Amino acid sequence: MRRFVADKTRNLIRRASTWSPTCPVSPRPHHPPSLLSQPTSPPFSSSSPSHPSSITSPLRFLTAAALHPLSFPASPNSMASNYSTTPVTLQSVNPKVLKCEYAVRGEIVTLAQKLEQDLKQNPDSHPFDEIIYCNIGNPQSLGQQPITFFREVLALCDHPAILDRSETQGLFSADAIERAFQILDQIPGRATGAYSHSQGIKGLRETIAAGIAERDGFPADPNDIFLTDGASPAVHMMMQLLIRSEKDGILCPIPQYPLYSASIALHGGTLVPYYLDEATGWGLEISELKKQLETAKSNGVCVRALVVINPGNPTGQVLAEDNQREIVEFCKNEGLVLLADEVYQENIYVPDKQFHSFKKVCRSMGYGEKNISLVSFQSVSKGYYGECGKRGGYMEVTGFSPEIREQIYKVASVNLCSNISGQILASLVMNPPKVGDESYESYTGEKDGILSSLAKRAKTLEDALNSLEGVTCNRAEGAMYLFPCIDLPHKAIKAAEAAKRAPDAFYAHRLLDATGVVVVPGSGFGQVPGTWHFRCTILPQEDRIPAIVSRLTEFHKKFMDEFRD
Amino acid sequence: MSSKPLDYENLNKNVKECQYAVRGELYLRASELQKEGKKIIFTNVGNPHALGQKPLTFPRQVIALCQAPFLLDDPNVGLVFPADAIARAKHFLSMTSGGLGAYSDSRGIPGVRKEVAEFIERRDGYPSDPELIYLTDGASKGVMQILNAIIRGEGDGVLVPVPQYPLYSATISLLGGTLVPYYLEETANWGLDVNNLRQSVAQARYKGITVRAMAIINPGNPTGQCLSEANLKDVVKFCYQENLVLLGDEVYQQNIYQDERPFISARKVLMDMGPPINKELQLVSFHTVSKGYWGECGQRGGYFEMTNIPPKSVEEIYKVASIALSPNVPGQIFMGLMVNPPKPGDISYERYVRESKAVLESLRKRAHIMTDGFNSCRNVVCNFTEGAMYSFPQIRLPPKAIEAAKKAGKVPDVFYCLKLLEATGISTVPGSGFGQKEGVFHLRTTILPAEEDMPAIMASFKKFNDEFMEQYEDHKGYSRM
């Protein structure tokens, strides 16, 4: 299994060394000389404002090159020279496609899959017997069990023909059967095989709106809900709406979940970074937002929206309500759309923190529909349910004129609708069994079991990481990740350079080779220049954690022994 | 703040320019009328289950078991589910790590892609490589992904048939490219004339547009024609000569209602032509679980297969797919089931054949009732629906009707379709949503209303149409004078 292009290594190096704040993703390696020689600001340097030239020149370069798609001879390093005259080649593919990167499934995963193949053929080919994927928030692939009630309802909705049969009662719980009936009654013609309204089935949106209202204590309108195939397409839709050209900027946290950098690159916009403060538990400072906004403005970038990921990915922090109020105020004053990624809202692991939706915060400040434009994203892939494969999610869109709403609807309608099974699941997670329901006890048992185990895993891994030489790790207050900072010895950085890898990618590769544990290098998320991190999920099953900890500890010790200055 | 980022005037212009008629003004009005209690016959979207088509039983059994894998261990599962559905559910679950609840490989579950490749090989007689097959959330997502890789800016053009399924026009304008139309010949049964193609390309190039791809829809949407092998050969040659990627939208390949021209895939035609063309022409073919006798629109399952696309471009397409993590897994399993249905000897085989045949035979009958019905109406002519799910009759609107439409501020066919909707509850899509030659008007209906309702629907249409024509047409005697 191959991922991305062959000479990714150089790309990673360049990203580490030339990644400018406004061009989070460096262009492809076949045009290296002119790009490498370009003056670029230090990566993500908050103190050195980016020059307009560094915003636009790589883009311009690629565009100019791509204007003559057929006249390009095969590039010297092309594996596909016999394709050089065909209409879609690497030289003539959409440059925005080339530009975007998505590290969570990047090179290291490709390598991991290769090692996995090796192990299949020869179990003794590596010093470990299995690959442990800590690169992606995909809980059920690591053995997390689905919530039984949700799956019962989904199965019945998929095969309604058995609902009336008496044998079915022996196989399914009574409230699941009842819920399936309720849901089917909300679907015109009970047809789960039909395209729905492009915003999603009305009855399910009503259920979701009621769930939001219950969560927030403020009303929610089903017409504000757009059901989507996971949260990612919803983010894409908003980027598509907002970004007109490279002059349009989106404020994104650094470190960030690379969906944002990728989506902004695909839509040809500019990522305007703001740094989370690692020293204060990945705090979000308004002064930093202001500074970056001003810098972007002075570079001619029109900033249109602010992305906040709460709880944070990859950083795991949960925002305090006061902080959220300041953010709301900032967006309101600056006329920014607030894009609130709240997909980890159920994943909170510390008693001193609580999730507050931005919708609730806005409304409690007295800001309504007319005062602030807010989009909140939710997904069935995260939480205690972790139903990634279902591709269910929604966005709640408030504070937009009816004209804009129509435009969003139109864009949604081109794709007809999101998958129905995912829609049903989204309604279930926002309306789980209640006290007194037959399934309530088993449901809460499963839910609490998953969440408390995740909390334990987070704590164990955090402690283990903090006990390593030169490693500091903020606690995972929420979400599914730890994002430790590794103080890499000078010698290791040198070795990475020699291996043509970013230092954190070098570390992650060594870790994989030695232990089979897959993590994502921090450079895929962005980090303060000169600091190195990796992201590790807390998702391996609890009984596996001790082994991971000991492998990690042993590896790190050896690594340090090898490279300690 | 005076100007907010999402004020209408500040919106991405590609978004504003995009049009998607299938769910446009007519559909919204129909939904309104429905809310007011009027009975609406939705023939605007090819959405069979919404109009009462029952899902095939076997795939639903398998999916239900995959959703609730704990049932597989229940001693009573055999009371509700047949053994071959149980076996198949286990088979699919064993292909995944984490069942339906885990992201799969971004290209789709390898085992399912292998089954798709085997299906293609059985269909075409040429081997297919699973590595070049990507599963998608319905065919639309696939088309968007591929067009995204092709279109760099407004200087890039894509040849699209007119009339066309508006997914193409909508996606091209969302991506900021240029649609280069080629007209299908209504009088030649919506045939595809290569001379027209040449002209379209020449005109586009004259305007400085780089034409990069050509889309064909076979069987046609909204036009319902099935392309002949000779016609497909011409298209393949043309794309080869002009260096275009051929995009073969073949989502209706199961929906064939005549015997003279069975479905033949663009890929088979290409392979039959031998070297050098079979090694060089870039082709992407699209398929879905939403159409055919499956009609599983709500599942959002589909795939595209790439032929002769260079590995590095394939990697880029993979990268973009990976940002969306993975297509929905139940939809992938549906696709696996569609390409590998029950076989003779399986417990569910007979039932499967009975159900699928019934759907297809009924659609064939409905295609006849509908086109015959249209052709019996005043000022309406309609080519036979050879395939797909639509009839696309031409409505010859009298000048007075066109004038009345102008006064009402409506495009003439929109005017007609709105009147039709108000009078009969039949919700159609005006031809202008698909593109048509200037001064010629059409509407699109699906052939999906239940067979037993069909005669009444056509009678109601005829009554409306003939009265409409009576109202707006100058008296025949008068006009002859």
Chai-1 contact restraints between the chains, C-beta under 6 A:
chainA,res_idxA,chainB,res_idxB,connection_type,confidence,min_distance_angstrom,max_distance_angstrom,comment,restraint_id
A,F4,B,E315,contact,1.0,0.0,6.0,A-B,restraint_1
A,F4,B,K319,contact,1.0,0.0,6.0,A-B,restraint_2
A,V5,B,K312,contact,1.0,0.0,6.0,A-B,restraint_3
A,V5,B,E315,contact,1.0,0.0,6.0,A-B,restraint_4
A,A66,B,R152,contact,1.0,0.0,6.0,A-B,restraint_5
A,M79,B,P311,contact,1.0,0.0,6.0,A-B,restraint_6
A,A80,B,P310,contact,1.0,0.0,6.0,A-B,restraint_7
A,A80,B,P311,contact,1.0,0.0,6.0,A-B,restraint_8
A,A80,B,K312,contact,1.0,0.0,6.0,A-B,restraint_9
A,Y83,B,P310,contact,1.0,0.0,6.0,A-B,restraint_10
A,T86,B,Q282,contact,1.0,0.0,6.0,A-B,restraint_11
A,P87,B,R212,contact,1.0,0.0,6.0,A-B,restraint_12
A,P87,B,N243,contact,1.0,0.0,6.0,A-B,restraint_13
A,P87,B,L244,contact,1.0,0.0,6.0,A-B,restraint_14
A,P87,B,V245,contact,1.0,0.0,6.0,A-B,restraint_15
A,V88,B,V245,contact,1.0,0.0,6.0,A-B,restraint_16
A,V88,B,Q282,contact,1.0,0.0,6.0,A-B,restraint_17
A,V88,B,S313,contact,1.0,0.0,6.0,A-B,restraint_18
A,T89,B,P310,contact,1.0,0.0,6.0,A-B,restraint_19
A,L90,B,K312,contact,1.0,0.0,6.0,A-B,restraint_20
A,L90,B,S313,contact,1.0,0.0,6.0,A-B,restraint_21
A,V93,B,A149,contact,1.0,0.0,6.0,A-B,restraint_22
A,V93,B,S313,contact,1.0,0.0,6.0,A-B,restraint_23
A,V93,B,E316,contact,1.0,0.0,6.0,A-B,restraint_24
A,N94,B,A149,contact,1.0,0.0,6.0,A-B,restraint_25
A,N94,B,R152,contact,1.0,0.0,6.0,A-B,restraint_26
A,V97,B,A149,contact,1.0,0.0,6.0,A-B,restraint_27
A,V97,B,E316,contact,1.0,0.0,6.0,A-B,restraint_28
A,V97,B,V320,contact,1.0,0.0,6.0,A-B,restraint_29
A,Y102,B,S322,contact,1.0,0.0,6.0,A-B,restraint_30
A,Y102,B,I323,contact,1.0,0.0,6.0,A-B,restraint_31
A,R105,B,S322,contact,1.0,0.0,6.0,A-B,restraint_32
A,N138,B,A102,contact,1.0,0.0,6.0,A-B,restraint_33
A,N138,B,Y103,contact,1.0,0.0,6.0,A-B,restraint_34
A,Q140,B,G98,contact,1.0,0.0,6.0,A-B,restraint_35
A,Q140,B,G101,contact,1.0,0.0,6.0,A-B,restraint_36
A,Q140,B,A102,contact,1.0,0.0,6.0,A-B,restraint_37
A,S141,B,S97,contact,1.0,0.0,6.0,A-B,restraint_38
A,S141,B,G98,contact,1.0,0.0,6.0,A-B,restraint_39
A,S141,B,A102,contact,1.0,0.0,6.0,A-B,restraint_40
A,P146,B,G101,contact,1.0,0.0,6.0,A-B,restraint_41
A,R151,B,Q67,contact,1.0,0.0,6.0,A-B,restraint_42
A,R151,B,A68,contact,1.0,0.0,6.0,A-B,restraint_43
A,E152,B,A68,contact,1.0,0.0,6.0,A-B,restraint_44
A,L154,B,Q67,contact,1.0,0.0,6.0,A-B,restraint_45
A,A155,B,A64,contact,1.0,0.0,6.0,A-B,restraint_46
A,A155,B,Q67,contact,1.0,0.0,6.0,A-B,restraint_47
A,A155,B,A68,contact,1.0,0.0,6.0,A-B,restraint_48
A,D158,B,R60,contact,1.0,0.0,6.0,A-B,restraint_49
A,D158,B,I63,contact,1.0,0.0,6.0,A-B,restraint_50
A,D158,B,A64,contact,1.0,0.0,6.0,A-B,restraint_51
A,D158,B,Q67,contact,1.0,0.0,6.0,A-B,restraint_52
A,H159,B,R60,contact,1.0,0.0,6.0,A-B,restraint_53
A,H159,B,Q61,contact,1.0,0.0,6.0,A-B,restraint_54
A,H159,B,A64,contact,1.0,0.0,6.0,A-B,restraint_55
A,I162,B,V80,contact,1.0,0.0,6.0,A-B,restraint_56
A,E167,B,L79,contact,1.0,0.0,6.0,A-B,restraint_57
A,E167,B,V80,contact,1.0,0.0,6.0,A-B,restraint_58
A,G170,B,N76,contact,1.0,0.0,6.0,A-B,restraint_59
A,L171,B,L71,contact,1.0,0.0,6.0,A-B,restraint_60
A,L171,B,D74,contact,1.0,0.0,6.0,A-B,restraint_61
A,G189,B,A50,contact,1.0,0.0,6.0,A-B,restraint_62
A,A191,B,H49,contact,1.0,0.0,6.0,A-B,restraint_63
A,A191,B,A50,contact,1.0,0.0,6.0,A-B,restraint_64
A,T192,B,G298,contact,1.0,0.0,6.0,A-B,restraint_65
A,G193,B,H49,contact,1.0,0.0,6.0,A-B,restraint_66
A,G193,B,P55,contact,1.0,0.0,6.0,A-B,restraint_67
A,G193,B,E296,contact,1.0,0.0,6.0,A-B,restraint_68
A,G193,B,G298,contact,1.0,0.0,6.0,A-B,restraint_69
A,A194,B,N47,contact,1.0,0.0,6.0,A-B,restraint_70
A,A194,B,H49,contact,1.0,0.0,6.0,A-B,restraint_71
A,A194,B,A50,contact,1.0,0.0,6.0,A-B,restraint_72
A,A194,B,C297,contact,1.0,0.0,6.0,A-B,restraint_73
A,A194,B,G298,contact,1.0,0.0,6.0,A-B,restraint_74
A,Y195,B,N47,contact,1.0,0.0,6.0,A-B,restraint_75
A,Y195,B,C297,contact,1.0,0.0,6.0,A-B,restraint_76
A,D229,B,D137,contact,1.0,0.0,6.0,A-B,restraint_77
A,S232,B,A324,contact,1.0,0.0,6.0,A-B,restraint_78
A,L241,B,N12,contact,1.0,0.0,6.0,A-B,restraint_79
A,L241,B,V15,contact,1.0,0.0,6.0,A-B,restraint_80
A,R244,B,N12,contact,1.0,0.0,6.0,A-B,restraint_81
A,A262,B,I323,contact,1.0,0.0,6.0,A-B,restraint_82
A,R304,B,P5,contact,1.0,0.0,6.0,A-B,restraint_83
A,G335,B,M1,contact,1.0,0.0,6.0,A-B,restraint_84
A,G335,B,K4,contact,1.0,0.0,6.0,A-B,restraint_85
A,V337,B,P5,contact,1.0,0.0,6.0,A-B,restraint_86
A,V337,B,L6,contact,1.0,0.0,6.0,A-B,restraint_87
A,S373,B,L6,contact,1.0,0.0,6.0,A-B,restraint_88
A,E387,B,G101,contact,1.0,0.0,6.0,A-B,restraint_89
A,C388,B,A102,contact,1.0,0.0,6.0,A-B,restraint_90
A,C388,B,Y103,contact,1.0,0.0,6.0,A-B,restraint_91
A,G389,B,L100,contact,1.0,0.0,6.0,A-B,restraint_92
A,G389,B,G101,contact,1.0,0.0,6.0,A-B,restraint_93
A,G389,B,A102,contact,1.0,0.0,6.0,A-B,restraint_94
A,G389,B,Y103,contact,1.0,0.0,6.0,A-B,restraint_95
A,G389,B,V329,contact,1.0,0.0,6.0,A-B,restraint_96
A,R391,B,N328,contact,1.0,0.0,6.0,A-B,restraint_97
A,F400,B,L6,contact,1.0,0.0,6.0,A-B,restraint_98
A,E403,B,Y8,contact,1.0,0.0,6.0,A-B,restraint_99
A,I404,B,L6,contact,1.0,0.0,6.0,A-B,restraint_100
A,Q407,B,V15,contact,1.0,0.0,6.0,A-B,restraint_101
A,K410,B,Y20,contact,1.0,0.0,6.0,A-B,restraint_102
A,S413,B,Y20,contact,1.0,0.0,6.0,A-B,restraint_103
A,S413,B,R23,contact,1.0,0.0,6.0,A-B,restraint_104
A,V414,B,Y20,contact,1.0,0.0,6.0,A-B,restraint_105
A,V414,B,A170,contact,1.0,0.0,6.0,A-B,restraint_106
A,N415,B,S140,contact,1.0,0.0,6.0,A-B,restraint_107
A,N419,B,R300,contact,1.0,0.0,6.0,A-B,restraint_108
A,N419,B,N328,contact,1.0,0.0,6.0,A-B,restraint_109
A,N419,B,G331,contact,1.0,0.0,6.0,A-B,restraint_110
A,I420,B,G298,contact,1.0,0.0,6.0,A-B,restraint_111
A,S421,B,P330,contact,1.0,0.0,6.0,A-B,restraint_112
A,G422,B,N328,contact,1.0,0.0,6.0,A-B,restraint_113
